[in-house]
């Protein structure tokens, strides 16, 4: 397909200063809508655990859950690049297990790449995956799988030392062969510095305007979650309210005998 998103095309976008768009998708119809809207990358994030499965955080998400949803997303997309997110403990043990798990996203589900949150040997694991022919997106800054060490979903990289550490992590991932890096929950200035000092595209979430691209959780931007969204989320719609209104309407229609009316029954 002519306008298929490829990794070289994403690289080219960074060089040309064209912004990259990435959104989460966990199912077939959402993948179709995002793909047809021209979103470059569909991320089957492990946010699946919280957004779709109702877990308290992303830690319980399993490989089988990720593969199940990634398959559906791959079936719904034609041109976007699909990235499967490696869940907690799927890349923390041996290199062999990391390659086997990452390979499932490609071989069983049909994804083109995987994403790894930063851990101490993330660069080594990235290199092993790239050597095995698996494309890797890194993820640094606020890494939700570290929720207990971070003490919550807190902005990272506020001190000069932490900012320097993040830049080093980004450089190590680039050297290891990652094709892109998610910068999550870092001050805009730190994200700008990293973006200007590495050759691969950065994709920001809560990381200001200077990243090479932006990602949001689709349910957040559609206003599907209850309560006030975090500061970095712009709600482009308020679908939770619209869905609630539609369901209320159906309920009252059925209870009052308004549905089904003649046009909705067979003769
Ligand atoms: O799991 C996810 O959805 C993510 C994005 C927020 C980057 O990692």
Boltz pocket constraint, residues with backbone or C-beta under 6 A from the ligand:
constraints:
  - pocket:
      binder: B
      contacts: [[A, 24], [A, 43], [A, 44], [A, 45], [A, 46], [A, 47], [A, 48], [A, 85], [A, 182], [A, 184], [A, 205], [A, 215], [A, 216], [A, 217]]
      max_distance: 6.0
